[in-house]
Amino acid sequence: MLDLFTQPLNYLLLVCTVFVFSCQKPPPPNTSKFSIEDTANLGKNINTAISSNPDEYKLLDPQRYPSAYQFVETALTEILSTNEVTYTTEYEWDVTIIQDDLAFNSFVLPGGSIYITTGLLKNYIETRSELFSVIAHELVYADRGFVLNLLETEYSQSTLLDIALGNNPDLAAELAVFLNTTPYSENSIFEADKKTCRIICMSDYKAASFSDFLIRLFPDTVIGWTTLHPDNGFRVTNVNSTLQQLDCTGSVIDSTPYEDFISSLP
């Protein structure tokens, strides 16, 4: 009689345990020594180094250009709403515009701060759907831990943790330059491209917008963005193949609102 009651009870407890743990978010990939707090603090200290250097990084003031920031923040909110981001609330995601028409780049910090230059916005991105894909692509590098992996190719974990504690502001500034100039690995780019496709596919935007952006750049354009996110010769093919497998249905492009956004920039 005891087995008739204890066995179903044990089974129920097992199911509940599996359900609870399956709902928990996984730790950042390949960054087991970095807690979410460490990662966020590392990014915050690099952020401080960037904002403290206006000669190198002329950051667009959100109070002076509220409509421009509302536009990019709307894209960010849409990305976070796709249910494809692991650390939706754990990281303080934001997008900052760098006023530099001669720089054509975007990059992300640990913890979720994304930077994008007016040069890239004005010259290489043509629609709201493409902006969505570019921001999503940067977000993935932070969300999946790839940006930490990149830093660890040059800096020890103890050094990065020391910066996270705020002990070396000069080195934090060096990390900002490193992230703005150092390319990701081929595998990180491949995985980021796949995840970006999934994010776009969960939105109403035209899925091929990401490949449209890549086609505009590769193989002949050499700018900051293509240096950080280089093409192995198969990026567009891989992206299109992934989108085809996902069978995305979105069709929104929004070129006119994007033109209005560009007009709002200095």
Beta strands, then each sheet from edge to edge (+ up, - down):
strand 1: 94-98
strand 2: 106-108
strand 3: 113-117
sheet 1: 1+ 3+ 2-
end
